[in-house]
Amino acid sequence: MSSSVLQTVAQSAINVLLVLLLSPLLEGGVRKLVALVHSRIGPPVYQPYLDLLKLMSKEEIVSSSDGLFRYSPMICLALVLAAAVLTPIGAAPPMQMSGDAITFVYLITFSSVMIMMSGISSASPYGVIGSAREMMMILMVEPVMLIALITLGVKSGSMQFSDMMTYQAGQGPALSTVIAAVALFLSLIAQMARLPFDIVEADQEIMEGPFVEQSGTKLAFFKWAFYAKELIFAALFVSLFIPRPVFAGYGLNLLFGLLKMAVVLLLVGVVHVVNPRLRIDQAVRYFGVLIFVALIGLTFALVGA
Amino acid sequence: MTGFFIALMFYLTGAVLAWLFSSKRRWVGSITLAAHLLAALSLADVVIAAFRRGTVTMEYPLWTIAGIHAELFFKIDPLSALFLAIIALVAILVPLYGRGYMKMPEYDEYNLAGFYPVLSLFFVGVCCVVAAADLFFFFIFWEIMTLCSYGLVVFEKKDREKGRAGLKYFIITHIATALMFIAAMILYRESGSFSFQGQSDAMTSLLATRPYLLHLVLLFFFIGFATKAGILPMGDWLPGAYAAAPTPATAAFAGSMTKLGVYGILRIFVDLLPISASTQIWGAIIAVFGTISIFIGTLTALVQDDGKKLLSFHVIGQMGYMFLSIGIGIYFLPVQPLLALAGLCAGIFHLINNVCYKSCLFFNAGSVYWKVKTFNINLVGGLARLLPITAMWTLLASFAIAGLPPLNGFASKWLIYQTAIAGSNIAPLFMLLAVFALFISAVTLASFIKFSTALFYGKYADHGSGAQTGEVPPGMQLSQGLLVAACIGLGLFPLWPLHWISQAVSGLLPSAFLPPASALAGEQTLHGMALRWGAGLTAAWNPLSLLLVFILCFALVYGLYRLTKPVRRVETTWYCGEEQADDQVRYQAHSYYLAFKQLFTLQVGRYQRPGVYPTIHYPKIVFSDTGRLKKLLDLDHWFYHPLADTFQKMAYRFSATHSGIPHVYLLWLLLGAVSAVVLLFVLK
């Protein structure tokens, strides 16, 4: 009993630290890719670390005395890190429980709510507009994600990530799971706030929306939460839909997992660099269609395809 | 059982005292509060006894109406006890809040005798409805409850709009009650008894002989209770009536009366209806109607700009979640008892959670009204600096209703989704309903982000009321704080309430029909779907361990923050470097989510209306031959005016005799005397 608890704690710590320390590197890789497509040399791969360090050394300009404004960046990052404990990164997630897929989605939603709260409590209209957009994106993206996860849940007979992974590793892809994979991938781009869906920040338009008034360490935390989310979602996608090859050891699994995640982020980066930003109403309609696509996948799963 | 009657006595005494002292505006609220507190204490005795012993009954009925065999008989089983506990708590919080709220100068012109005594009587009705074991008296108490609530809805008589909302409520609920009474009469004809047992027997015999009649009866009951619960389309009365009632009364409705619709559904479809194939049909119907309410109610709430209307439409949506879950539970009663238990428990758990956060949100809206005198969330903003603590309560209650972990709304929604998904391998319909529910859960979040942030954050605006800093009175604070504490507690320890709920549900059915609650804790695989609720402290979705993880992560992040030794500099918000009027840089609640709202805009040709809420516009009655009919209906034209003209002419003629010359008056006197003498002779 105690050894299993110890293992859980150790693996949780690994997950959290992995997400915290490795995610800027992946972001740097994507930036490098974008620069390559632009025919630029681009910043070094470790640039995001420098960005974070620089932001953390800056003074903190506060425009709202509200506690929500003060603590939302920390809560946001902490929630993303807590979600990392539920995420399968390379191996089955360290903390497993019934229906953790639903819990995971709601934790991520909560972290987005904290972003909104930061934007709205700053009393800047840009912040409020960005927050309202963030909510609209959640409204449309969350159902796609949940339907994709439920599709897998129906196939594997459980709403638990570990069961889904076991099922996917054992069985080959089915029609419904392929549709779910496509739907999940397309919703991931929005969750990672990549073009064409970086409508929430839209720097040229509403000047980083919810973060317009944040600065210093807190802005760094928000950025970091975004990098962390990128890694978490890539890991989730890889573990659930590209489970093979499965190795015996944890280390090897993790290594291959990171490799596959890099490939997924590469794809996301390519989509990011060749697409212009959509307007929010276009994005809402786009995901409206995607919900129906995901529902078709779910229907296939229910009839056994 | 004595505890129950003592509680009723306290409520009634409270009503009488509040009526006698209604002119003492400072004391009347406290009197009611004291009475309700004492009543709650005596109800606690009954509730505990009911859970410990299974059922608490009377030895003989209080009163029997000989002609129709209707007996005034109370029986408190664990389900009734559960509802009594909720009611007793709401009954304490409402006057606690009202004590401060009803002292607003707006209410100075109204006599509080129309509020507190009616409120106490309302709770008498609610308690008796839950405890009655005879359908005839059930309807009598139901009617007492409805009439009292009507009185509370139209309390602010001066407002015509509110009177109209009250009338709509009165008419719709009475049609519903009439239908239910017809249903009870049909069953009475079959068995000759109004007692629950007799009605249940009648259902059994109807099921064997005339099932179509039974379905008619069930339809009437369903319409009746769904109307009270605010399930669409019958629940159309709800937003108007809720918005019209004074806020403490609205919270009382949301906390007790609306929930009795669910109680009625449970009583009829789980307790009285014998388990058969027809149970399944009705389970599916209840779930589908629930989902319709979730969808339409919540999407309509999203476009509301009136805070109280917004909350009222959410009542419809939230009742939908309960109906969905309970419908699933009823559907699985004959085929899969474990899922039935899960569905019913999840539904009732959601009901309890809903009482906590919905009443709290109505209190929040009331507190804002108390401060700035408007419910329109477009007109205010940034109130967190005036009401910092209320802002916190509102935010937490909003998170709870939106289902963010670790609050109670998430705990029960999680159970509902899990049950629906687990049941979808047997009945794929429930998967569709679950997807709707999941989608609308996000809409609920959006709606409450709008509600709480438009009121409390963003640019400051107080609707010109010039409100001063300073929180609402402590009583109003306390009632909100207690409800929020309940939201957190129920969210962190979901298995504790579920234990009592499962006992209440099992008490409705033959013993050992449903598996014990512990069966949900272990590993269960039903038709290929796993269902595990866990056991002990780390039950259900593991709230405590996840909370621990979150706290550790937060500590890590906060440590990192301290490590950077941040230097703070206070600046004003940046508005592109220009001097701006407040209204120019304030983002109104109405402007939230425009693109999303557009998605649900109904457009047929040139006709366009936002939202999905169906509203019927009655055409005006126009007659083709207007001239003659108008004349006929116009009494002035052919009756009053000619009559008045004639009288006026006669009066003018008569006044001509009044010339002002003394001789003429003498002449009139003489003529009068002569004519009198002549008349005397003639008449003789």
Interface residues (C-beta under 8 A of the other chain):
Chain A: S12 V16 M56 S57 E59 E60 I61 V62 S63 S64 S65 D66 L68 M74 I75 L77 A78 L79 L81 A82 V85 M95 M97 S98 G99 D100 I102 T103 Y106 L107 T109 F110 V113 M116 M117 I120 S121 S122 A123 S124 P125 V128 I129 S131 A132 M135 M136 I138 L139 M140 E142 P143 L146 I147 I150 G153 V154 G157 S158 M159 Q160 D163 V212 E213 G216 T217 K218 F221 R279 I280 D281 V284 R285 G288 I291 L295 L298 L302
Chain B: G382 A384 R385 L395 F399 G403 L404 P405 F410 W414 Y417 Q418 I421 S424 N425 P428 M431 A434 V435 L438 F439 A442 V443 L445 A446 I449 K450 T453 Y457 G458 K459 Y460 T525 G528 M529 A530 L531 R532 W533 G534 T538 A540 W541 N542 S545 L546 V549 F550 C553 F554 L556 V557 Y558 L560 Y561 T564 P566 V567 R568 R569 V570 E571 T572 T573 W574 Y575 V585 R586 Y587 S591 Y592 Y593 A595 F596 Q598 L599
